[in-house]
Amino acid sequence: MPKVFLSPSTQEWNEYATSGNEELYMNLLADRVEPYLRSCGIQFVRNDPDRNVGGAISDSNSGNYDVHLALHSNAAPPNLAGKLRGIDIYFAPASGQSEKLANIIANNLKSIYPLPDKVRALPTTTLGEVLRTKAVAVLCELGYHDNFADEAWLKNNLETIAKNLVRSLCDYFGIPFIPAGPVSWGTVVTDGSGLNIRSYPSTSGKIIGSIPNGASVTINGEINGWYVVSYNGITGYSSGDYIYY
C-alpha cells in the first residue's frame, strides 16, 4: 500500500492577516488529513515540527515513501501584500509523476476553492522539498494567508481541504477514497486458514499478506464489504465476511 511523507510548514514566522501563522494552520490541516489517510489505507509519517525544511527533506529521503506532500500557504510580495488570491501546486519539471499528481490535486481543489480559475499546477526550479526528495513530491500553496478572503477560506474549510487532498492522493494511487471514521478492532474467523490481505478491495487484488484465524486486527475503514486493515505491519484490504467485532 502507498506510503506518504506528510510535511506541513514549520514557518511560524509567517503571520496570517488577522491571527495565527502558517505553521499553526498547516499543522491543523495535517491533523485533519491523517484520519483520511488512515481510513484509505495510505500509510504515513509526519515531519518533525522542530526541524527546518532541510530536516524534512533529509527525513523523507531516509525512508521509502511514494509521495512527499508539503503543505503551505502563500504570501504576496510587499508591493502586492493582501491583494493576491489563488492556489499554486508546485511540481518537479523533470518528473512526469510529480506533474501528474500536481494536476490531480489542482483539478480537485478547483471544486472547493471559490475562484477555480486561480488554481494552478506550476513547475518549480527552486523549491527544495519538490526537487531534492527521492519520493514523488509536490508543494501545495493553499491560498494567500495575507489576503483576508483567502485566510478566511483556509480557516473555515480545513476539513474540506483535507478530504479533498486525500481524495487526490487516492486518485493518483488508483485506490478508492474512503471517508474517515473511528479506528476499531475485529477478530478473524475462518475455517482455519489465513485471511488474505490484498492491495485492492477485490478478489483480483494482489495478495500482500495474511492474517491467521483467531487473530485480532485493526480496522481503519470499510468499502463495499471490504475492510481496510492493519496487521503485523501490513496495511491493505480484507473481506469483511471473515472479520467480526
Backbone bond lengths (Angstrom), bond angles and torsions (degrees), N, CA, C in turn:
res aa  C-N    CA-C-N  psi(-1)  N-CA   C-N-CA  omega(-1)  CA-C   N-CA-C  phi
1 M - - - 1.463 - - 1.527 110.04 -
2 P 1.330 116.98 156.21 1.470 120.12 -175.86 1.522 112.56 -64.94
3 K 1.328 114.22 154.37 1.459 120.89 177.65 1.528 108.93 -133.22
4 V 1.331 116.22 130.62 1.466 122.44 -174.01 1.524 110.61 -120.16
5 F 1.337 115.70 138.14 1.467 121.20 168.61 1.522 106.66 -95.61
6 L 1.319 116.77 112.62 1.458 123.56 -176.14 1.526 108.81 -95.21
7 S 1.331 116.11 119.92 1.466 120.35 -169.71 1.533 112.39 -128.36
8 P 1.347 117.13 78.51 1.469 119.04 174.25 1.528 111.48 -69.19
9 S 1.308 116.27 153.96 1.463 122.85 -176.25 1.528 112.05 -56.17
10 T 1.329 115.11 144.73 1.472 121.51 172.60 1.527 110.95 -109.66
11 Q 1.336 116.74 18.30 1.468 121.70 -173.59 1.529 110.70 -92.92
12 E 1.330 115.07 78.52 1.471 119.37 -178.08 1.528 112.74 -70.58
13 W 1.333 116.80 -15.02 1.466 120.13 -179.72 1.536 112.65 -79.25
14 N 1.315 118.32 -10.22 1.464 120.76 178.46 1.525 109.77 -85.18
15 E 1.306 115.65 93.14 1.463 121.53 -175.19 1.529 111.66 -74.07
16 Y 1.329 115.86 143.52 1.456 121.63 175.59 1.526 110.32 -81.39
17 A 1.335 115.74 167.34 1.468 121.05 -172.97 1.525 112.52 -60.06
18 T 1.329 117.44 -38.59 1.472 119.38 -177.42 1.519 112.09 -113.10
19 S 1.311 118.06 -46.58 1.468 120.88 -178.32 1.518 109.99 -161.40
20 G 1.310 115.75 155.39 1.456 120.31 179.08 1.515 112.19 83.86
21 N 1.335 115.90 -175.64 1.450 120.46 -177.84 1.529 109.84 -149.20
22 E 1.324 115.12 174.47 1.460 120.67 -174.75 1.524 112.24 -63.19
23 E 1.319 117.96 -45.16 1.460 120.11 179.98 1.526 110.68 -58.88
24 L 1.314 117.55 -45.40 1.464 121.36 -178.48 1.520 111.67 -58.80
25 Y 1.317 117.44 -51.98 1.457 119.73 -172.58 1.524 113.41 -77.88
26 M 1.323 117.99 -29.65 1.458 118.10 175.14 1.532 111.22 -72.17
27 N 1.323 117.22 -29.17 1.456 119.46 173.98 1.526 111.71 -75.42
28 L 1.321 117.13 -34.01 1.466 119.32 172.88 1.526 110.43 -64.11
29 L 1.329 116.21 -36.74 1.467 119.87 175.43 1.531 110.53 -65.38
30 A 1.325 116.92 -45.77 1.465 120.52 179.65 1.526 111.08 -60.98
31 D 1.335 117.00 -36.40 1.468 120.30 175.99 1.525 110.81 -56.30
32 R 1.323 116.19 -36.75 1.468 121.03 -178.46 1.527 112.27 -83.45
33 V 1.319 116.87 -24.04 1.460 120.94 176.19 1.531 110.87 -68.76
34 E 1.320 117.03 -39.75 1.467 121.99 -172.34 1.531 113.72 -54.33
35 P 1.346 120.62 -48.79 1.477 118.56 -178.61 1.525 113.34 -61.35
36 Y 1.331 117.96 -32.71 1.467 120.74 178.03 1.528 110.97 -72.06
37 L 1.336 117.01 -39.19 1.461 119.50 174.74 1.521 110.01 -58.99
38 R 1.318 115.67 -45.32 1.470 120.96 -177.49 1.522 111.05 -63.58
39 S 1.338 117.09 -46.45 1.470 120.13 -177.58 1.526 111.90 -66.35
40 C 1.327 117.09 -27.79 1.468 121.57 -179.85 1.521 112.93 -87.45
41 G 1.318 117.33 -1.77 1.457 120.54 178.63 1.510 113.98 81.52
42 I 1.335 117.26 15.70 1.464 121.20 178.52 1.527 108.40 -91.96
43 Q 1.317 116.78 115.47 1.454 120.68 177.97 1.530 109.27 -73.65
44 F 1.316 116.26 151.59 1.469 118.42 -175.90 1.513 111.22 -152.50
45 V 1.336 113.69 155.08 1.458 123.69 169.61 1.517 106.15 -131.04
46 R 1.304 116.40 141.53 1.467 121.00 -177.95 1.527 110.78 -106.23
47 N 1.305 116.45 148.45 1.465 120.16 -179.54 1.523 111.81 -66.28
48 D 1.317 115.56 162.03 1.461 122.79 177.10 1.526 107.90 -86.79
49 P 1.350 118.59 116.71 1.468 120.28 -177.06 1.526 113.79 -64.67
50 D 1.321 117.13 -14.82 1.464 119.96 179.84 1.529 112.44 -90.04
51 R 1.339 116.81 -1.41 1.462 120.73 177.19 1.519 109.78 -107.87
52 N 1.331 117.11 150.90 1.458 121.41 -179.15 1.521 110.86 -82.43
53 V 1.322 116.06 -171.45 1.464 119.50 -176.78 1.529 111.37 -63.04
54 G 1.332 116.75 -34.98 1.459 119.48 176.93 1.524 111.21 -62.48
55 G 1.320 116.08 -38.27 1.450 120.34 177.16 1.516 111.77 -66.10
56 A 1.333 117.21 -39.56 1.461 121.25 178.23 1.528 110.67 -63.15
57 I 1.327 116.21 -42.63 1.471 119.97 178.93 1.522 110.20 -63.57
58 S 1.331 116.83 -44.99 1.456 121.26 179.88 1.524 111.35 -62.06
59 D 1.333 116.69 -44.66 1.467 120.47 -179.52 1.524 110.83 -66.01
60 S 1.320 116.86 -39.12 1.459 120.35 177.65 1.529 110.64 -63.75
61 N 1.312 116.28 -44.27 1.472 120.46 -177.60 1.526 113.38 -72.00
62 S 1.322 116.37 -16.38 1.467 119.17 178.97 1.525 112.13 -82.00
63 G 1.329 116.33 -9.62 1.457 121.07 178.68 1.513 111.50 -112.57
64 N 1.331 114.93 -173.41 1.461 121.07 -179.02 1.530 108.21 -118.60
65 Y 1.336 115.55 87.83 1.462 121.43 -174.56 1.529 110.62 -111.61
66 D 1.316 114.96 147.79 1.459 120.47 176.40 1.523 111.76 -84.77
67 V 1.336 116.56 -33.04 1.467 121.92 -179.08 1.519 109.71 -141.16
68 H 1.320 115.56 139.54 1.461 123.40 169.70 1.521 106.18 -109.17
69 L 1.339 116.36 113.91 1.466 121.74 -175.93 1.522 109.50 -111.65
70 A 1.341 116.69 109.14 1.455 122.31 179.66 1.525 109.74 -98.31
71 L 1.338 116.69 129.92 1.460 122.66 -177.29 1.523 110.01 -111.52
72 H 1.326 115.96 120.83 1.461 121.58 -178.67 1.523 110.03 -141.10
73 S 1.327 115.08 167.56 1.461 121.46 165.77 1.524 107.01 -125.55
74 N 1.320 115.52 159.24 1.461 121.30 -166.73 1.527 111.80 -104.45
75 A 1.321 116.28 167.98 1.464 123.18 172.73 1.521 108.90 -143.90
76 A 1.309 115.98 139.16 1.466 121.28 -179.68 1.529 110.55 -76.15
77 P 1.330 117.31 156.43 1.470 119.52 172.54 1.521 110.19 -60.99
78 P 1.339 117.64 157.66 1.470 121.00 -173.05 1.531 114.51 -51.62
79 N 1.328 118.14 -37.35 1.468 119.62 -177.05 1.532 112.44 -73.28
80 L 1.351 116.80 -12.36 1.465 120.68 179.26 1.522 111.92 -121.76
81 A 1.323 116.33 16.72 1.463 120.54 -175.01 1.530 111.36 -53.59
82 G 1.322 115.14 127.60 1.453 121.11 177.61 1.512 115.52 80.40
83 K 1.339 117.61 -2.13 1.466 120.69 -173.56 1.535 113.69 -102.82
84 L 1.318 117.63 -13.44 1.454 119.77 -175.33 1.528 111.28 -102.41
85 R 1.336 115.70 149.80 1.457 122.53 173.59 1.529 108.99 -136.09
86 G 1.314 116.15 161.26 1.453 119.40 175.00 1.513 113.26 134.30
87 I 1.323 114.60 167.21 1.461 123.35 178.75 1.519 108.32 -121.49
88 D 1.327 116.49 131.33 1.464 122.29 176.43 1.519 109.19 -121.21
89 I 1.329 116.79 127.33 1.457 122.78 176.46 1.523 107.35 -111.28
90 Y 1.321 116.91 112.22 1.462 121.64 -173.16 1.526 111.35 -93.48
91 F 1.334 115.32 138.47 1.455 121.71 179.05 1.524 110.58 -130.54
92 A 1.338 115.35 162.95 1.466 121.50 177.43 1.519 108.92 -81.39
93 P 1.325 118.74 121.04 1.465 120.66 -174.37 1.526 114.23 -63.91
94 A 1.330 117.45 -21.54 1.466 120.05 179.99 1.532 112.71 -89.62
95 S 1.330 116.62 -0.65 1.461 120.63 -176.51 1.526 110.84 -115.97
96 G 1.313 116.65 111.13 1.451 120.29 177.50 1.514 112.24 -63.53
97 Q 1.348 116.85 -33.87 1.467 119.87 179.72 1.522 111.45 -71.01
98 S 1.326 117.25 -37.12 1.463 120.62 175.53 1.526 110.65 -62.96
99 E 1.324 116.62 -43.94 1.470 120.43 178.22 1.533 110.60 -64.47
100 K 1.329 116.41 -40.56 1.468 120.11 178.91 1.521 110.45 -60.31
101 L 1.326 117.14 -47.58 1.467 120.82 -179.40 1.521 111.17 -63.84
102 A 1.336 117.23 -42.45 1.466 120.72 179.52 1.520 111.26 -60.46
103 N 1.314 116.88 -41.36 1.472 120.15 179.81 1.524 111.64 -68.40
104 I 1.323 117.60 -37.71 1.464 119.97 176.52 1.525 110.07 -62.40
105 I 1.336 116.72 -46.92 1.464 120.54 -179.81 1.519 110.80 -62.14
106 A 1.335 117.47 -46.77 1.457 121.07 -179.13 1.525 111.31 -61.33
107 N 1.317 116.91 -45.74 1.467 119.95 -178.37 1.522 111.60 -63.53
108 N 1.326 117.96 -39.06 1.459 119.98 178.59 1.525 112.24 -70.74
109 L 1.334 117.02 -37.39 1.468 119.72 179.16 1.526 112.22 -65.78
110 K 1.318 117.51 -26.10 1.460 120.25 177.98 1.526 111.95 -58.95
111 S 1.331 116.87 -25.27 1.462 120.33 -177.99 1.520 112.78 -77.67
112 I 1.340 117.75 -13.77 1.470 119.28 -178.74 1.528 113.34 -121.94
113 Y 1.333 117.78 -15.87 1.468 120.02 179.33 1.525 109.09 -85.38
114 P 1.338 118.72 136.87 1.471 120.84 -173.07 1.526 115.14 -66.47
115 L 1.332 118.02 -17.19 1.466 121.67 178.99 1.532 108.61 -123.71
116 P 1.336 117.56 75.45 1.478 120.22 -172.39 1.520 114.37 -59.02
117 D 1.336 118.39 -27.49 1.462 120.32 179.39 1.527 112.25 -71.11
118 K 1.343 116.75 -9.15 1.460 120.75 178.53 1.534 112.43 -104.32
119 V 1.329 116.34 18.56 1.461 121.31 174.68 1.528 107.50 -105.32
120 R 1.345 116.51 120.94 1.460 120.18 -172.96 1.520 111.74 -134.27
121 A 1.321 115.98 149.68 1.468 122.83 166.37 1.518 106.84 -101.80
122 L 1.340 116.88 125.70 1.459 121.68 -173.12 1.526 111.38 -131.28
123 P 1.342 117.28 143.31 1.466 119.56 173.36 1.527 110.35 -76.62
124 T 1.325 116.32 152.23 1.460 120.46 175.55 1.521 109.74 -129.20
125 T 1.327 114.94 144.81 1.472 120.40 174.13 1.527 110.89 -115.32
126 T 1.344 117.05 9.01 1.468 120.21 -173.69 1.526 114.49 -128.66
127 L 1.311 119.70 -24.44 1.461 121.28 -171.37 1.530 110.95 -81.06
128 G 1.334 115.82 111.87 1.449 121.30 -175.67 1.512 113.90 -61.81
129 E 1.333 117.72 -36.03 1.466 119.61 -178.51 1.523 112.22 -65.80
130 V 1.327 116.47 -19.19 1.459 120.78 176.82 1.523 111.36 -94.20
131 L 1.322 116.51 -37.95 1.462 121.24 -170.90 1.521 114.61 -93.72
132 R 1.323 117.99 -21.92 1.467 120.50 -171.91 1.529 113.51 -110.59
133 T 1.306 117.77 9.07 1.455 120.68 178.97 1.526 110.90 -97.66
134 K 1.336 115.73 145.59 1.465 120.50 176.75 1.522 110.86 -69.32
135 A 1.323 116.06 -38.24 1.459 120.81 -178.46 1.520 110.63 -73.09
136 V 1.316 116.57 157.61 1.461 121.06 170.07 1.532 107.31 -58.98
137 A 1.329 117.18 125.01 1.461 120.22 -170.78 1.519 112.28 -127.28
138 V 1.328 114.60 144.61 1.460 122.29 168.95 1.516 107.94 -138.93
139 L 1.327 115.50 152.59 1.457 121.67 175.01 1.516 107.90 -122.17
140 C 1.332 115.61 123.49 1.462 121.96 -176.37 1.527 110.50 -100.87
141 E 1.328 116.95 116.95 1.471 122.89 170.89 1.518 106.41 -96.33
142 L 1.333 116.33 98.59 1.461 122.10 -167.24 1.521 112.36 -93.07
143 G 1.331 116.07 61.36 1.457 121.11 179.68 1.514 111.81 99.01
144 Y 1.326 115.04 166.12 1.475 122.49 -179.08 1.523 109.03 -97.41
145 H 1.333 115.84 112.60 1.460 118.47 -175.75 1.530 113.55 -75.57
146 D 1.336 117.53 -8.58 1.463 119.71 174.88 1.531 111.85 -91.18
147 N 1.319 116.49 -0.54 1.466 122.54 177.26 1.527 108.18 -102.05
148 F 1.326 117.27 127.98 1.463 120.95 -174.44 1.530 112.37 -59.91
149 A 1.324 116.88 -40.87 1.466 120.11 -178.01 1.532 111.33 -68.92
150 D 1.331 117.03 -43.79 1.458 119.88 178.56 1.526 111.41 -67.00
151 E 1.329 116.47 -40.07 1.465 119.79 177.27 1.520 110.29 -59.04
152 A 1.322 116.78 -45.46 1.468 120.47 -179.80 1.520 110.89 -63.80
153 W 1.344 117.03 -40.73 1.468 120.00 179.02 1.522 110.62 -61.53
154 L 1.327 116.29 -45.84 1.463 120.36 179.47 1.525 111.58 -60.07
155 K 1.312 116.35 -51.49 1.459 120.44 -175.13 1.522 112.33 -64.84
156 N 1.329 117.07 -34.54 1.459 120.93 -175.52 1.525 113.99 -87.93
157 N 1.340 117.40 -5.57 1.465 119.95 -173.70 1.529 113.28 -131.56
158 L 1.320 117.36 27.98 1.460 120.05 -177.69 1.531 111.86 -58.41
159 E 1.320 117.12 -44.08 1.459 120.46 -179.41 1.524 111.51 -64.55
160 T 1.330 116.26 -43.78 1.465 121.18 -179.82 1.529 111.07 -64.77
161 I 1.327 116.86 -41.15 1.461 121.22 179.01 1.529 110.10 -64.87
162 A 1.330 116.37 -44.28 1.462 120.59 179.71 1.523 110.84 -58.99
163 K 1.314 116.36 -47.49 1.472 121.22 179.82 1.522 110.35 -60.80
164 N 1.327 117.01 -41.50 1.457 121.85 -178.78 1.526 111.26 -65.32
165 L 1.324 117.00 -41.60 1.469 120.98 -179.82 1.528 111.23 -64.23
166 V 1.330 116.71 -42.05 1.464 118.81 -179.46 1.521 110.61 -71.08
167 R 1.325 117.28 -34.14 1.464 119.74 174.25 1.529 109.91 -59.49
168 S 1.327 117.13 -39.65 1.465 120.95 178.09 1.522 111.47 -64.46
169 L 1.340 116.83 -41.21 1.460 119.67 177.06 1.529 110.82 -62.25
170 C 1.330 116.40 -40.58 1.466 119.69 177.55 1.526 110.77 -63.22
171 D 1.327 117.06 -41.24 1.467 120.49 176.97 1.525 110.05 -60.19
172 Y 1.313 116.57 -42.55 1.464 121.27 -178.97 1.529 111.13 -65.94
173 F 1.334 117.01 -43.22 1.461 121.19 -177.43 1.533 112.70 -80.37
174 G 1.336 117.12 -13.26 1.454 120.25 -179.72 1.518 113.59 74.29
175 I 1.338 116.17 34.60 1.459 121.67 177.54 1.525 108.70 -122.69
176 P 1.338 118.37 157.56 1.463 119.54 -178.03 1.523 112.51 -72.14
177 F 1.337 115.01 144.98 1.465 120.09 172.59 1.521 108.53 -80.97
178 I 1.335 116.23 133.43 1.463 121.94 -178.54 1.526 108.38 -125.63
179 P 1.325 118.32 122.98 1.471 120.47 179.70 1.521 112.09 -55.60
180 A 1.315 116.00 146.66 1.462 120.92 -178.85 1.519 110.54 -72.01
181 G 1.307 115.10 143.18 1.456 122.01 176.20 1.510 109.29 -150.75
182 P 1.326 117.29 -178.40 1.467 119.47 -179.62 1.522 111.66 -69.16
183 V 1.324 115.73 146.66 1.457 121.26 173.42 1.523 108.28 -76.00
184 S 1.334 116.92 136.29 1.462 120.76 179.56 1.521 109.48 -134.42
185 W 1.320 115.94 -179.95 1.455 120.56 -177.98 1.526 109.46 -133.52
186 G 1.317 116.65 145.95 1.445 121.76 178.53 1.518 110.83 -139.16
187 T 1.317 114.65 174.08 1.463 121.47 179.20 1.518 109.33 -119.71
188 V 1.324 116.86 133.89 1.459 121.94 178.69 1.532 109.50 -77.97
189 V 1.328 115.43 126.84 1.463 121.20 178.05 1.526 107.82 -128.18
190 T 1.329 116.82 108.94 1.467 122.67 179.75 1.531 109.00 -127.01
191 D 1.314 116.63 -168.71 1.454 120.97 175.83 1.522 111.94 -81.36
192 G 1.308 114.92 9.48 1.459 121.37 -178.55 1.509 113.31 118.46
193 S 1.320 116.79 -19.25 1.464 120.46 178.54 1.527 110.05 -82.77
194 G 1.341 115.89 168.03 1.449 120.27 178.09 1.521 111.95 -75.34
195 L 1.334 115.90 155.12 1.464 122.00 177.33 1.522 109.02 -97.89
196 N 1.312 116.72 125.05 1.466 120.85 -177.27 1.526 112.01 -68.00
197 I 1.330 114.76 142.00 1.465 122.63 166.38 1.518 106.37 -105.39
198 R 1.326 116.90 127.77 1.458 121.27 -174.84 1.525 111.67 -117.92
199 S 1.321 114.80 162.33 1.469 121.62 -178.47 1.518 112.53 -83.21
200 Y 1.342 117.26 -8.43 1.460 122.43 -179.87 1.525 107.41 -150.90
201 P 1.336 118.43 146.64 1.463 120.54 -176.80 1.522 113.44 -74.72
202 S 1.315 115.47 69.41 1.457 122.93 -179.13 1.522 107.88 -164.34
203 T 1.342 116.70 152.56 1.466 119.10 176.71 1.526 111.83 -66.50
204 S 1.338 117.04 -11.90 1.465 120.31 175.53 1.533 112.23 -88.36
205 G 1.340 116.76 -6.99 1.459 119.94 178.02 1.522 111.21 -68.40
206 K 1.320 117.20 145.77 1.463 122.35 -179.65 1.520 110.50 -62.73
207 I 1.329 116.61 135.99 1.466 121.57 176.62 1.527 108.57 -77.19
208 I 1.342 116.36 122.27 1.464 120.89 -177.40 1.529 112.19 -116.79
209 G 1.326 116.99 -3.29 1.457 120.47 179.37 1.515 110.72 -177.72
210 S 1.337 114.76 -179.50 1.458 120.68 -179.36 1.518 109.46 -147.73
211 I 1.345 115.71 145.73 1.462 121.83 178.74 1.527 107.86 -116.07
212 P 1.328 118.19 125.58 1.468 119.71 -178.76 1.528 112.22 -65.35
213 N 1.314 116.20 151.05 1.456 121.35 173.28 1.528 109.59 -57.69
214 G 1.336 116.04 133.32 1.454 121.29 179.79 1.511 115.25 89.08
215 A 1.329 117.33 -6.93 1.468 120.76 -178.04 1.520 111.04 -77.03
216 S 1.327 115.33 149.49 1.463 122.07 173.07 1.525 108.89 -86.50
217 V 1.338 116.10 138.83 1.461 120.38 -175.66 1.531 109.59 -135.50
218 T 1.322 116.28 144.93 1.467 121.85 176.71 1.517 109.49 -82.76
219 I 1.335 115.97 133.01 1.462 122.22 179.24 1.525 108.45 -112.15
220 N 1.336 115.76 117.60 1.473 121.05 -176.28 1.517 113.78 -99.82
221 G 1.332 117.51 -22.47 1.457 121.49 -177.78 1.514 110.06 -170.66
222 E 1.338 115.14 174.67 1.474 119.63 -178.36 1.513 110.03 -147.67
223 I 1.338 116.41 139.18 1.457 121.42 176.44 1.522 109.38 -149.36
224 N 1.318 115.19 121.51 1.463 122.21 173.98 1.528 113.28 49.87
225 G 1.330 116.10 45.13 1.452 120.22 176.96 1.520 115.48 83.63
226 W 1.323 116.73 2.25 1.463 121.52 176.56 1.527 109.17 -111.32
227 Y 1.323 115.93 140.45 1.458 121.23 176.68 1.522 110.17 -101.39
228 V 1.325 115.83 142.32 1.466 121.40 166.66 1.517 106.15 -84.28
229 V 1.314 116.64 113.43 1.463 120.87 -172.37 1.527 111.26 -119.08
230 S 1.325 114.33 156.30 1.466 121.46 171.25 1.516 107.76 -128.28
231 Y 1.332 114.70 126.54 1.470 119.38 179.96 1.519 109.10 -148.35
232 N 1.320 115.24 125.88 1.470 121.43 174.64 1.534 112.02 53.24
233 G 1.339 115.96 39.94 1.457 121.39 177.52 1.512 115.36 83.91
234 I 1.331 117.62 0.83 1.463 121.68 179.89 1.521 109.18 -109.88
235 T 1.315 116.66 131.54 1.463 122.84 176.28 1.516 108.81 -115.26
236 G 1.329 116.35 134.37 1.460 121.13 178.67 1.514 110.16 -176.00
237 Y 1.323 116.57 -154.96 1.465 122.05 -175.90 1.526 110.04 -116.22
238 S 1.338 115.93 136.94 1.463 121.96 174.13 1.519 109.32 -132.87
239 S 1.324 115.53 149.82 1.460 120.57 -179.62 1.521 111.22 -64.20
240 G 1.333 115.44 129.81 1.459 120.74 178.54 1.517 113.37 -69.44
241 D 1.318 118.21 -12.06 1.467 121.30 -179.98 1.524 112.06 -66.07
242 Y 1.336 116.33 -18.08 1.459 119.64 -174.50 1.539 112.41 -119.30
243 I 1.334 115.83 15.78 1.471 120.02 178.37 1.522 107.74 -125.52
244 Y 1.336 115.55 127.45 1.459 120.83 -175.95 1.533 109.62 -123.13
245 Y 1.319 114.26 140.11 1.469 119.84 177.45 1.534 109.45 -78.71
